[in-house]
């Protein structure tokens, strides 16, 4: 087309230079605009043929878009697909991630070692009071008073209250596992089990149900248990001496409990009375227990026992001490006795690997020994 041409007679009267429709110049009704319209006006002939219908009708293509929802913008559809693809990829990578999270240190199993100490002669016997008075245990505290807390200070990443919580839980475990009469001589296990982190309770249960001397499944590593078929407590006043220490290791706290427990025991079949009291002897257990506390353990009041090292005597070296500890009683001798001795009251680890000898200095020298010990 050659463009717009003004009418031969010029513009209508009253119109502007472009005619009377200057105010509609901004509206361009091109072909794309007309095709996109949802309504279409009937022609004059269609209105004469059907006077009952309205003057307009919906365009077929607009109806299809309305019914099928294709009026949604293409950009929006692409955006939705990209979001769905991103979520799907994230889920897939989370399931198929080849890099596993490292296990928490608290999930490590308990490791233990046990060193029985055999006496070089007969086991001294007398009354509990006489035995304690004439032994190194005379200066020890009684019961839980011997498990004293050290001065509490905050560490680099743990507050004073968190350090105190770790020490308090360690003390509670030591007291329940070594001093509770129902545990030591009654065979109870629940007072100790409930203190453990659930991740260690399964190992604890296997140790109690099927104890083995494999360094991981000894019931006597978790708690002091006497052979009640042979020995019974002659006094409830257990003598205790030792220390509690705490330090920050990695992202947790490590508490070390190093204590000596001295029990007065008597034969299990001995009847109560003066003779039964005079037939008592001392049985000493040195326990070094290392605990690990992470922040979750402090929050949930749970204990992780990492390592237990024990020395106990007087005992025979050939017996299995994984289930119970069987002390030698007053007047008894060890089947195998050597020349060197190991004193459980001395600090530091023993160099012996399988069995040690109980030094004579670690045993009582009562003023009135019983006849069975002469």
C-alpha positions as semicolon CSV with decimal commas, in nm:
position;residue;x (nm);y (nm);z (nm)
1;X;0,000;0,000;0,000
2;X;0,110;0,357;-0,069
3;X;0,009;0,476;0,275
4;X;-0,272;0,687;0,399
5;X;-0,435;0,934;0,164
6;X;-0,659;1,214;0,284
7;X;-1,015;1,225;0,146
8;X;-1,057;1,425;-0,175
9;X;-1,267;1,683;0,002
10;X;-1,017;1,716;0,286
11;X;-1,074;1,636;0,649
12;X;-1,418;1,664;0,804
13;X;-1,515;1,989;0,966
14;X;-1,405;2,022;1,319
15;X;-1,143;1,749;1,285
16;X;-0,780;1,780;1,351
17;X;-0,507;1,754;1,099
18;X;-0,546;1,376;1,100
19;X;-0,922;1,370;1,109
20;X;-1,169;1,331;1,394
21;X;-1,023;1,007;1,526
22;X;-0,695;1,141;1,663
23;X;-0,790;1,030;2,016
24;X;-0,795;0,662;1,901
25;X;-0,460;0,674;1,721
26;X;-0,291;0,492;2,015
27;X;-0,514;0,186;1,963
28;X;-0,388;-0,035;1,683
29;X;-0,633;-0,308;1,582
30;X;-0,394;-0,519;1,378
31;X;-0,452;-0,878;1,268
32;X;-0,284;-1,038;1,575
33;X;-0,504;-0,833;1,806
34;X;-0,817;-0,942;1,626
35;X;-0,717;-1,313;1,631
36;X;-0,643;-1,300;2,003
37;X;-0,991;-1,169;2,088
38;X;-1,209;-1,407;2,286
39;X;-1,537;-1,271;2,138
40;X;-1,637;-1,240;1,775
41;X;-1,933;-1,033;1,650
42;X;-2,192;-1,203;1,429
43;X;-2,223;-1,068;1,078
44;X;-2,541;-0,885;0,970
45;X;-2,662;-1,189;0,776
46;X;-2,603;-1,421;1,078
47;X;-2,803;-1,188;1,302
48;X;-3,094;-1,181;1,049
49;X;-3,093;-1,563;1,028
50;X;-3,097;-1,617;1,401
51;X;-3,251;-1,327;1,592
52;X;-3,265;-1,518;1,922
53;X;-2,888;-1,532;1,970
54;X;-2,673;-1,262;2,110
55;X;-2,480;-1,032;1,884
56;X;-2,143;-1,192;1,974
57;X;-2,003;-1,542;2,016
58;X;-1,689;-1,692;2,173
59;X;-1,407;-1,771;1,937
60;X;-1,343;-2,150;1,910
61;X;-0,972;-2,121;1,978
62;X;-1,034;-1,909;2,289
63;X;-1,280;-2,172;2,416
64;X;-1,023;-2,446;2,375
65;X;-0,763;-2,247;2,560
66;X;-1,013;-2,179;2,837
67;X;-1,109;-2,549;2,869
68;X;-0,760;-2,697;2,848
69;X;-0,578;-2,433;3,050
70;X;-0,335;-2,363;2,765
71;X;-0,373;-1,998;2,839
72;X;-0,100;-2,041;3,105
73;X;0,214;-1,861;2,994
74;X;0,497;-2,066;2,851
75;X;0,750;-1,895;3,078
76;X;0,554;-1,999;3,389
77;X;0,534;-2,358;3,269
78;X;0,909;-2,370;3,208
79;X;0,973;-2,225;3,556
80;X;0,757;-2,491;3,721
81;X;0,938;-2,766;3,532
82;X;1,279;-2,629;3,634
83;X;1,177;-2,615;4,002
84;X;1,046;-2,972;3,989
85;X;1,369;-3,088;3,822
86;X;1,580;-2,917;4,090
87;X;1,385;-3,080;4,374
88;X;1,404;-3,418;4,206
89;X;1,781;-3,387;4,162
90;X;1,830;-3,287;4,526
91;X;1,627;-3,582;4,652
92;X;1,812;-3,823;4,424
93;X;2,154;-3,696;4,531
94;X;2,051;-3,719;4,896
95;X;1,958;-4,083;4,857
96;X;2,251;-4,179;4,637
97;X;2,515;-3,967;4,813
98;X;2,834;-4,176;4,818
99;X;2,982;-3,976;5,106
100;X;2,852;-4,099;5,440
101;X;2,849;-3,883;5,747
102;X;3,118;-3,979;5,996
103;X;2,996;-4,177;6,297
104;X;2,976;-3,991;6,624
105;X;3,256;-4,064;6,863
106;X;3,004;-4,161;7,128
107;X;2,889;-4,454;6,912
108;X;3,218;-4,639;6,960
109;X;3,191;-4,963;7,160
110;X;3,336;-5,014;7,505
111;X;3,687;-5,162;7,525
112;X;3,801;-5,326;7,847
113;X;4,091;-5,512;8,004
114;X;4,106;-5,714;8,324
115;X;4,408;-5,812;8,534
116;X;4,344;-6,059;8,819
117;X;4,586;-6,035;9,111
118;X;4,684;-6,358;9,288
119;X;4,813;-6,352;9,648
120;X;5,149;-6,503;9,735
121;X;5,020;-6,666;10,055
122;X;4,701;-6,728;10,244
123;X;4,438;-6,456;10,240
124;X;4,419;-6,278;10,580
125;X;4,087;-6,295;10,759
126;X;3,927;-6,118;11,054
127;X;3,639;-5,882;11,123
128;X;3,571;-5,607;10,866
129;X;3,664;-5,335;11,114
130;X;3,993;-5,504;11,202
131;X;4,076;-5,564;10,837
132;X;4,011;-5,205;10,731
133;X;4,201;-5,064;11,028
134;X;4,511;-5,264;10,945
135;X;4,517;-5,210;10,570
136;X;4,596;-4,919;10,334
137;X;4,217;-4,872;10,299
138;X;4,196;-4,734;10,654
139;X;4,247;-4,380;10,523
140;X;3,990;-4,417;10,245
141;X;3,651;-4,251;10,249
142;X;3,334;-4,454;10,286
143;X;3,096;-4,511;9,997
144;X;3,008;-4,231;9,757
145;X;3,210;-3,981;9,964
146;X;3,520;-4,133;9,808
147;X;3,403;-4,031;9,459
148;X;3,461;-3,658;9,501
149;X;3,427;-3,398;9,227
150;X;3,731;-3,185;9,143
151;X;3,715;-2,804;9,114
152;X;3,499;-2,720;8,813
153;X;3,615;-2,477;8,545
154;X;3,490;-2,402;8,197
155;X;3,691;-2,525;7,897
156;X;3,749;-2,360;7,560
157;X;3,413;-2,463;7,413
158;X;3,213;-2,588;7,713
159;X;3,066;-2,380;7,990
160;X;3,121;-2,443;8,360
161;X;2,772;-2,591;8,392
162;X;2,839;-2,836;8,107
163;X;3,168;-2,948;8,262
164;X;2,990;-2,994;8,596
165;X;2,719;-3,200;8,426
166;X;2,980;-3,432;8,270
167;X;3,156;-3,485;8,603
168;X;2,829;-3,541;8,787
169;X;2,710;-3,804;8,539
170;X;3,046;-3,981;8,554
171;X;3,027;-3,990;8,934
172;X;2,671;-4,123;8,921
173;X;2,782;-4,406;8,693
174;X;3,080;-4,492;8,915
175;X;2,863;-4,502;9,226
176;X;2,587;-4,711;9,068
177;X;2,822;-4,957;8,898
178;X;3,065;-5,007;9,188
179;X;2,887;-4,926;9,515
180;X;2,519;-5,012;9,478
181;X;2,470;-5,332;9,686
182;X;2,196;-5,449;9,450
183;X;2,446;-5,435;9,163
184;X;2,757;-5,562;9,342
185;X;2,600;-5,850;9,530
186;X;2,243;-5,862;9,405
187;X;2,283;-5,911;9,033
188;X;2,078;-5,601;8,940
189;X;2,165;-5,440;8,606
190;X;1,897;-5,176;8,549
191;X;2,057;-4,906;8,774
192;X;2,359;-4,913;8,541
193;X;2,181;-4,970;8,210
194;X;1,949;-4,669;8,236
195;X;2,248;-4,435;8,260
196;X;2,396;-4,545;7,928
197;X;2,349;-4,386;7,591
198;X;2,099;-4,597;7,390
199;X;2,373;-4,667;7,136
200;X;2,565;-4,859;7,406
201;X;2,272;-5,035;7,568
202;X;2,274;-5,307;7,302
203;X;2,639;-5,388;7,375
204;X;2,560;-5,381;7,747
205;X;2,273;-5,629;7,700
206;X;2,494;-5,869;7,503
207;X;2,760;-5,844;7,774
208;X;2,509;-5,936;8,043
209;X;2,331;-6,211;7,846
210;X;2,642;-6,375;7,698
211;X;2,954;-6,243;7,871
212;X;3,289;-6,316;7,703
213;X;3,649;-6,227;7,779
214;X;3,703;-6,060;7,442
215;X;3,762;-5,706;7,561
216;X;3,414;-5,591;7,458
217;X;3,152;-5,816;7,614
218;X;3,254;-5,862;7,977
219;X;2,973;-5,785;8,219
220;X;3,232;-5,707;8,486
221;X;3,368;-5,426;8,269
222;X;3,041;-5,236;8,298
223;X;2,998;-5,299;8,672
224;X;3,149;-5,479;8,971
225;X;2,965;-5,809;9,022
226;X;3,063;-6,063;9,286
227;X;3,021;-6,436;9,247
228;X;2,731;-6,465;9,490
229;X;2,756;-6,845;9,489
230;X;3,085;-6,808;9,675
231;X;3,109;-6,463;9,832
232;X;2,879;-6,209;9,996
233;X;2,933;-5,860;10,132
234;X;3,037;-5,868;10,496
235;X;2,991;-5,491;10,532
236;X;2,799;-5,230;10,335
237;X;3,068;-4,972;10,412
238;X;3,288;-4,998;10,104
239;X;3,610;-4,799;10,124
240;X;3,687;-4,580;9,820
241;X;3,975;-4,362;9,709
242;X;4,045;-4,203;9,372
243;X;4,011;-3,908;9,141
244;X;3,791;-3,762;8,870
245;X;3,948;-3,558;8,591
246;X;3,799;-3,386;8,285
247;X;3,945;-3,243;7,966
248;X;3,814;-3,123;7,631
249;X;3,900;-3,362;7,349
250;X;3,785;-3,277;6,998
251;X;3,422;-3,167;7,007
252;X;3,345;-3,337;7,339
253;X;3,449;-3,380;7,700
254;X;3,647;-3,678;7,828
255;X;3,617;-3,770;8,194
256;X;3,854;-4,020;8,360
257;X;3,746;-4,187;8,685
258;X;4,033;-4,370;8,859
259;X;3,929;-4,532;9,187
260;X;4,014;-4,818;9,422
261;X;3,720;-4,997;9,586
262;X;3,784;-5,220;9,887
263;X;3,505;-5,461;9,982
264;X;3,479;-5,672;10,296
265;X;3,354;-6,015;10,184
266;X;3,270;-6,342;10,356
267;X;3,175;-6,691;10,240
268;X;2,828;-6,695;10,087
269;X;2,724;-6,995;10,301
270;X;2,851;-6,851;10,630
271;X;2,579;-6,797;10,888
272;X;2,543;-6,462;11,056
273;X;2,722;-6,422;11,386
274;X;3,063;-6,357;11,540
275;X;3,230;-6,641;11,353
276;X;3,093;-6,513;11,022
277;X;3,231;-6,167;11,094
278;X;3,573;-6,307;11,183
279;X;3,586;-6,499;10,856
280;X;3,576;-6,183;10,648
281;X;3,850;-6,080;10,407
282;X;3,918;-5,780;10,187
283;X;3,871;-5,774;9,812
284;X;4,019;-5,479;9,622
285;X;3,917;-5,358;9,275
286;X;4,101;-5,084;9,092
287;X;3,887;-4,937;8,812
288;X;3,989;-4,676;8,560
289;X;3,686;-4,573;8,355
290;X;3,700;-4,326;8,067
291;X;3,383;-4,151;7,957
292;X;3,300;-3,948;7,648
293;X;3,036;-3,674;7,658
294;X;2,911;-3,486;7,355
295;X;2,667;-3,197;7,369
296;X;2,370;-3,424;7,299
297;X;2,476;-3,652;7,587
298;X;2,495;-3,360;7,828
299;X;2,153;-3,243;7,717
300;X;1,993;-3,588;7,743
301;X;2,179;-3,693;8,060
302;X;2,341;-3,998;7,897
303;X;2,675;-4,170;7,956
304;X;2,919;-4,311;7,700
305;X;3,173;-4,551;7,850
306;X;3,476;-4,564;7,622
307;X;3,733;-4,772;7,812
308;X;3,760;-4,968;8,137
309;X;4,084;-5,104;8,288
310;X;4,060;-5,319;8,601
311;X;4,285;-5,493;8,853
312;X;4,120;-5,709;9,115
313;X;4,244;-5,937;9,392
314;X;4,296;-6,160;9,566
315;X;4,180;-6,387;9,282
316;X;4,290;-6,695;9,095
317;X;4,438;-6,618;8,756
318;X;4,294;-6,914;8,569
319;X;3,924;-6,837;8,610
320;X;3,687;-6,655;8,376
321;X;3,608;-6,313;8,518
322;X;3,387;-6,189;8,233
323;X;3,058;-6,263;8,411
324;X;3,143;-6,227;8,782
325;X;3,443;-6,161;9,001
326;X;3,533;-6,453;9,229
327;X;3,748;-6,337;9,522
328;X;3,965;-6,570;9,725
329;X;3,832;-6,578;10,079
330;X;4,001;-6,584;10,418
331;X;4,252;-6,869;10,449
332;X;4,252;-6,957;10,078
333;X;4,557;-6,965;9,853
334;X;4,594;-6,898;9,485
335;X;4,658;-7,199;9,266
336;X;4,949;-7,024;9,098
337;X;5,174;-6,790;9,293
338;X;5,490;-6,614;9,181
339;X;5,755;-6,399;9,329
340;X;5,681;-6,050;9,200
341;X;5,385;-5,852;9,326
342;X;5,144;-5,587;9,192
343;X;5,004;-5,328;9,429
344;X;4,660;-5,199;9,317
345;X;4,705;-4,892;9,535
346;X;4,998;-4,767;9,328
347;X;4,917;-4,527;9,045
348;X;5,007;-4,613;8,689
349;X;4,927;-4,910;8,469
350;X;5,056;-5,257;8,538
351;X;5,307;-5,410;8,298
352;X;5,156;-5,757;8,342
353;X;4,949;-5,879;8,050
354;X;4,749;-6,179;8,174
355;X;4,787;-6,208;8,549
356;X;4,953;-6,021;8,832
357;X;5,055;-6,098;9,187
358;X;4,898;-5,915;9,476
359;X;5,176;-5,754;9,676
360;X;5,179;-5,836;10,045
361;X;5,187;-5,464;10,122
362;X;4,843;-5,429;9,965
363;X;4,686;-5,685;10,200
364;X;4,574;-5,626;10,558
365;X;4,772;-5,745;10,858
366;X;4,495;-5,770;11,115
367;X;4,573;-5,783;11,488
368;X;4,339;-6,078;11,537
369;X;4,348;-6,297;11,226
370;X;4,091;-6,570;11,205
371;X;4,194;-6,932;11,250
372;X;4,133;-7,006;10,884
373;X;4,399;-6,752;10,781
374;X;4,672;-6,879;11,017
